[in-house]
């Protein structure tokens, strides 16, 4: 009888050729609960698959990125944003000889905790919940507890760390308050997130008529390019070139993921432009007002009607308010509006 090969062990052996700064799956810090290793997939590949097959991941297709309930089919959703981040992160990780599977898993899981109605939803829940609401913390709560009817996905420490530490706030890219993931693969996801949204949000804002292509600040077009593909290419190539020492081909170094000063300045100019012309505007429109009212109605109703909570959430040991926030945060835009409409009748 011929023994079956252990594919996972063969893949782990191939990982030995990665950069000395890469995280090798064989040396993961492990999971919250021990599990027998998979004979086919490495621990990070297994995490990726669990995220893709989760209910929270599936719901991202009906969650807002910036524009709420747009009529056009081509606006970015939270799911397509996630896939763009994953593609960019994988490209960078592969080029730098880091662990592509880890970068992919973090990227696919980073926004699982995002609310309906995008940043309007996040700000709304943060105002309603006395404990405060931050989507990166909610993403970790989703994979640790809320998925699989309270069992969680039991992901590795490295993926969980990348998910928790991907958020950046409104400060400058790589500036004060940027924060750090504890792996280079997590740092790649953090910067790939920016590369994705500052570019696709430009296209959506043009599609929505909020800006025109000619409105983009001069330094942005001159440095990053005039089209979506040019800007993506410039940013990805610059990150790879600037971060090349982490590939392990330059001798001992202090490993870091970053951008050249000129490209970084242009990226921050573009990001600030989007805050002023797009993001703040999206918080004040008619759809934003409707979304805010729906969130407040859902919160007040669910706080006094426990029977409306799903059984898998109602059985959790957390207090009522925490569970209500979990339920609302997990809703898609359409479901939240539909449920609010039913309640208000």
Beta strands, then each sheet from edge to edge (+ up, - down):
end
